[in-house]
Amino acid sequence: MVLRALQDLLAGIYDVPLAHDVRDFLVTDPAWLTRTGGGAASEEQLLVARDGDGMAISLYLDAAVLARLAATDPLEHLSTGNLADCWTALEGVSHFHYLAFHAGHDHEVSRLELETQAEVDKYVATLWLLRRQDPARFPRELHRILFDRTLVDPNLPPQRASIYRRASHYAARFCRRMEQRLARPEGAAHRDSVAELRRFYRFGETRKVAHIERCS
């Protein structure tokens, strides 16, 4: 299934293997989302609830998105036709994997941190897929498409919308710097870039923001 393949892709890039399979936490029924207080149905939502000393996680993804991805697998061929659906799925998988990974290490995760990492994950994973499918081409237009063309939902509450805008801003700065380094041929510079991506993944909100402000 595409979701597991995307989870494996992120796990490999960041060297963060996870015992939990995202498919075991997947919900596709919009009525369930409404009943559980997830708000108006959207294409992707991560729901988190306290469960005693732990927490319960569910990932809602629109069944139509999953059906389209099954028909045109982005891991085989990523194109303008399936890019939006791929990003929807990637965002959900990113949220799930990041939260589960940090919860396993007893780290608190803020909304800004979660959304910033998801934007970075969309950029990095898409870049990985495109380079894998066409090694001779570096997709320099990717940054513009992801960060300049993507709009925040105008129906979001102002506080949530502000978080998304800040997350996009920070991720755009970080990915612009990483783009210049990842465009280089395989070698020491590329390995250093991957090492930085992996360190960034493990940072909390404060260190993520400080790293972006200092290095970009």
C-alpha positions in Angstrom: 0.0 0.0 0.0 1.2 3.5 -0.8 0.9 4.7 2.9 3.3 2.0 4.1 5.8 2.8 1.3 5.7 6.5 2.2 6.3 5.7 5.8 9.2 3.5 4.9 10.6 6.3 2.7 10.5 8.8 5.6 11.9 6.2 8.0 14.9 5.6 5.6 15.6 9.2 4.9 15.7 10.2 8.6 16.9 6.8 10.0 13.8 6.6 12.3 12.4 3.1 12.0 9.1 2.7 13.8 7.5 -0.6 14.9 4.0 0.9 14.3 2.5 0.6 10.9 0.5 3.7 9.9 -2.1 1.4 8.2 -3.1 0.0 11.6 -4.2 3.5 12.7 -5.9 4.5 9.5 -9.6 5.7 9.3 -11.4 6.6 6.1 -15.0 7.0 7.3 -15.8 10.8 7.4 -18.8 10.0 9.7 -16.4 8.6 12.3 -14.3 11.8 12.1 -17.4 13.9 12.9 -18.5 11.6 15.7 -15.1 11.8 17.4 -14.9 15.6 17.3 -12.5 15.9 14.4 -14.5 18.8 13.0 -15.5 19.2 9.5 -14.4 16.4 7.2 -11.1 17.2 5.4 -8.8 15.1 3.3 -6.4 14.5 6.2 -6.5 14.8 9.9 -4.5 13.4 12.8 -6.5 12.8 15.9 -4.8 12.4 19.3 -6.4 11.6 22.6 -5.1 10.9 26.0 -5.4 7.2 27.0 -4.4 6.8 30.6 -0.7 7.5 30.8 -0.3 7.2 27.1 -2.2 8.4 24.1 -4.3 7.1 21.3 -3.6 8.2 17.7 -5.8 7.9 14.6 -5.1 9.1 11.1 -8.0 10.0 8.9 -7.4 10.1 5.1 -10.1 10.6 2.5 -10.9 7.2 0.8 -11.0 8.9 -2.6 -7.4 10.2 -2.1 -6.2 6.7 -1.3 -8.1 5.2 -4.3 -6.5 7.6 -6.7 -3.0 6.9 -5.3 -3.6 3.2 -5.6 -4.5 3.7 -9.3 -1.5 6.0 -10.0 1.2 5.1 -7.5 3.5 8.1 -6.9 6.4 5.8 -5.9 6.3 4.5 -9.4 5.7 7.7 -11.2 5.2 11.0 -9.5 3.5 13.7 -11.8 1.3 16.8 -11.7 -1.6 14.4 -11.8 -1.0 12.7 -8.5 1.2 15.3 -6.7 -1.5 16.9 -4.6 -2.8 13.5 -3.4 0.7 12.4 -2.7 1.3 15.5 -0.5 -2.0 14.9 1.3 -0.9 11.3 2.1 2.6 12.4 3.0 1.4 15.0 5.4 -0.7 12.5 7.2 2.1 9.9 7.3 4.5 12.5 8.4 2.3 13.6 11.3 1.8 10.1 12.4 5.4 9.0 12.2 6.8 12.1 13.8 4.4 12.1 16.7 4.8 8.3 17.3 8.6 8.5 17.1 8.9 11.4 19.6 6.2 10.0 21.9 8.3 6.8 22.1 11.2 9.0 23.4 9.0 10.9 25.9 9.3 14.1 23.9 6.5 16.6 23.8 5.5 17.8 20.3 4.0 21.2 19.6 1.7 22.0 16.7 4.2 24.3 15.1 6.9 21.7 15.3 4.6 19.0 13.8 3.5 21.2 10.9 7.0 22.5 10.2 8.4 19.0 10.0 5.5 17.9 7.7 6.3 20.6 5.2 10.0 19.7 5.3 9.0 16.0 4.8 6.8 16.8 1.8 9.7 18.6 0.2 12.4 16.1 1.0 10.4 13.0 0.2 9.2 14.5 -3.1 12.7 15.4 -4.0 13.8 11.8 -3.1 11.1 10.3 -5.3 11.8 12.6 -8.3 15.5 12.0 -8.2 15.0 8.3 -7.9 12.7 8.3 -10.9 14.8 10.6 -13.0 18.4 10.7 -11.5 19.7 13.1 -14.2 17.2 15.9 -13.3 17.1 18.1 -10.2 13.5 19.5 -9.8 14.4 23.1 -8.9 10.7 24.2 -9.4 9.7 22.0 -6.4 10.4 24.6 -3.8 8.3 27.3 -5.6 5.4 24.9 -6.2 5.3 23.7 -2.6 5.9 26.9 -0.7 4.8 29.7 -3.0 1.7 28.2 -4.6 0.2 26.4 -1.6 -2.4 28.5 0.2 -3.7 28.2 3.8 -7.4 27.2 4.0 -9.3 30.4 4.6 -11.9 28.6 6.7 -9.3 27.7 9.4 -9.6 29.5 12.8 -7.1 32.4 12.9 -4.8 30.7 15.4 -4.5 27.5 13.4 -4.0 29.5 10.2 -1.2 31.5 11.8 0.6 28.2 12.8 0.4 26.9 9.3 1.8 30.1 7.9 4.7 30.1 10.3 5.4 26.4 9.7 5.5 27.0 5.9 7.7 30.0 6.4 10.3 28.1 8.5 10.2 25.0 6.3 10.6 27.1 3.2 13.8 28.7 4.6 15.2 25.4 5.8 14.4 23.7 2.5 15.9 26.5 0.4 19.2 26.0 2.1 19.0 22.3 1.9 18.1 22.5 -1.8 21.4 24.1 -2.6 23.3 21.3 -0.9 21.2 18.4 -2.0 21.6 19.5 -5.6 25.2 18.5 -5.5 26.3 15.1 -6.7 26.5 12.2 -4.4 29.5 12.4 -2.1 30.6 14.0 1.2 28.4 17.1 0.8 25.4 15.0 0.2 26.1 12.8 3.2 26.5 15.9 5.3 23.1 17.1 4.1 21.4 13.9 5.1 23.1 14.0 8.5 21.7 17.5 9.0 18.2 16.4 7.9 18.4 13.6 10.5 19.5 16.0 13.3 16.8 18.4 12.4 14.2 15.7 12.6 15.1 15.0 16.2 15.0 18.7 17.3 12.1 20.1 19.2 10.4 23.3 18.3 12.9 25.6 20.0 15.9 24.0 18.5 14.2 23.7 15.0 13.5 27.4 14.9 16.9 28.4 16.3 18.6 26.2 13.7 16.7 27.8 10.9 17.3 31.3 12.1 21.0 30.6 12.5 21.7 28.7 9.3 19.4 30.0 6.7 
